[in-house]
Amino acid sequence: MQSYDWQSALQQAVRKNQRDAHNRYAQLATVRADGTPANRTVVYRGVSDDQRSLRMVTDLRSDKLTEIAAQPIAELCWYLSHTREQFRIRGRMIAETQSAQRDATWKALSDAAKAQFFWPTPGIAVGSASSSTASSLPADPATEPPPDDFVLLLLEPFYVDHLRLRGTPQTRFFSQLNNNVWESTAVNP
Ligand SMILES: Cc1cc2nc3c(=O)[nH]c(=O)nc-3n(C[C@H](O)[C@H](O)[C@H](O)COP(=O)(O)O)c2cc1C
């Protein structure tokens, strides 16, 4: 059997699917304080500087931050439609509110994506008093430092379930991090 590692498989999948913008969207599941699942779509923004984690961005005022603070284990479910494969990536979430890679990630955002961090507090009634720390868009968001509400989210995986629908038979691999070494097993799909 060919050697397998999920990081290479994921990077290859990202490359092969990049023609379709929707293939950068994945579903991030966290756990609410009452134990119920919370799931939402996020944009994948590449790997971290140390290559160990997957990058996403979010707003400090969003519910997922409270959930992650109480239960930092989360799972990303990502279907890449062109190559027809799914990655379920479980790991520890880290929220960075100050770091060089956070600043670099901010710089790389489109102006439209930046503008969202200057909107009123997400999830509260429209028109109600806002706890926003940055409620108005600066004249040129591109030249500003990141607002306080901008958070770099890192998912540091320890378990990956990779299913490929393409091909007969389909293939599926479980990968687990043991003592800093990834071990993968081919399993029945
Ligand atoms: C296509 C798409 C992409 C999205 N990307 C992000 C993202 O990168 N980061 C983010 O925080 N929310 C993103 N959202 C919004 C979230 O799905 C969610 O509504 C929001 O983050 C609030 O979630 P929460 O209340 O569970 O924290 C996206 C939504 C869609 C539909």
The ligand as an SDF file (V2000), in Angstrom:
LIG
                    3D

 31 33  0  0  0  0  0  0  0  0999 V2000
  -20.0210   30.7050    3.5770 C   0  0  0  0  0  0  0  0  0  0  0  0
  -19.8670   31.1820    5.0040 C   0  0  0  0  0  0  0  0  0  0  0  0
  -18.5980   31.4540    5.4980 C   0  0  0  0  0  0  0  0  0  0  0  0
  -18.4400   31.8850    6.8050 C   0  0  0  0  0  0  0  0  0  0  0  0
  -17.1840   32.1030    7.2920 N   0  0  0  0  0  0  0  0  0  0  0  0
  -17.0200   32.4380    8.5910 C   0  0  0  0  0  0  0  0  0  0  0  0
  -15.7080   32.5650    9.1450 C   0  0  0  0  0  0  0  0  0  0  0  0
  -14.6840   32.3790    8.4730 O   0  0  0  0  0  0  0  0  0  0  0  0
  -15.6090   32.8890   10.4550 N   0  0  0  0  0  0  0  0  0  0  0  0
  -16.7100   33.0810   11.2420 C   0  0  0  0  0  0  0  0  0  0  0  0
  -16.5480   33.3640   12.4360 O   0  0  0  0  0  0  0  0  0  0  0  0
  -17.9560   32.9650   10.7500 N   0  0  0  0  0  0  0  0  0  0  0  0
  -18.1310   32.6420    9.4520 C   0  0  0  0  0  0  0  0  0  0  0  0
  -19.3940   32.4990    8.9400 N   0  0  0  0  0  0  0  0  0  0  0  0
  -20.5570   32.7680    9.8350 C   0  0  0  0  0  0  0  0  0  0  0  0
  -20.7480   31.5690   10.7670 C   0  0  0  0  0  0  0  0  0  0  0  0
  -21.2340   30.4600   10.0350 O   0  0  0  0  0  0  0  0  0  0  0  0
  -21.6620   31.8960   11.9630 C   0  0  0  0  0  0  0  0  0  0  0  0
  -22.9190   32.3160   11.5180 O   0  0  0  0  0  0  0  0  0  0  0  0
  -21.0480   32.9710   12.8500 C   0  0  0  0  0  0  0  0  0  0  0  0
  -19.6470   32.8200   12.9780 O   0  0  0  0  0  0  0  0  0  0  0  0
  -21.6870   32.9430   14.2580 C   0  0  0  0  0  0  0  0  0  0  0  0
  -21.4300   31.6940   14.8370 O   0  0  0  0  0  0  0  0  0  0  0  0
  -21.4520   31.4580   16.4260 P   0  0  0  0  0  0  0  0  0  0  0  0
  -22.5860   32.2880   16.9620 O   0  0  0  0  0  0  0  0  0  0  0  0
  -21.6800   29.9830   16.5920 O   0  0  0  0  0  0  0  0  0  0  0  0
  -20.1220   31.8840   16.9860 O   0  0  0  0  0  0  0  0  0  0  0  0
  -19.5860   32.0590    7.6410 C   0  0  0  0  0  0  0  0  0  0  0  0
  -20.8380   31.7670    7.1350 C   0  0  0  0  0  0  0  0  0  0  0  0
  -20.9860   31.3280    5.8490 C   0  0  0  0  0  0  0  0  0  0  0  0
  -22.3770   31.0060    5.3640 C   0  0  0  0  0  0  0  0  0  0  0  0
  1  2  1  0
  2  3  1  0
  2 30  2  0
  3  4  2  0
  4  5  1  0
  4 28  1  0
  5  6  2  0
  6  7  1  0
  6 13  1  0
  7  8  2  0
  7  9  1  0
  9 10  1  0
 10 11  2  0
 10 12  1  0
 12 13  2  0
 13 14  1  0
 14 15  1  0
 14 28  1  0
 15 16  1  0
 16 17  1  0
 16 18  1  0
 18 19  1  0
 18 20  1  0
 20 21  1  0
 20 22  1  0
 22 23  1  0
 23 24  1  0
 24 25  2  0
 24 26  1  0
 24 27  1  0
 28 29  2  0
 29 30  1  0
 30 31  1  0
M  END
$$$$
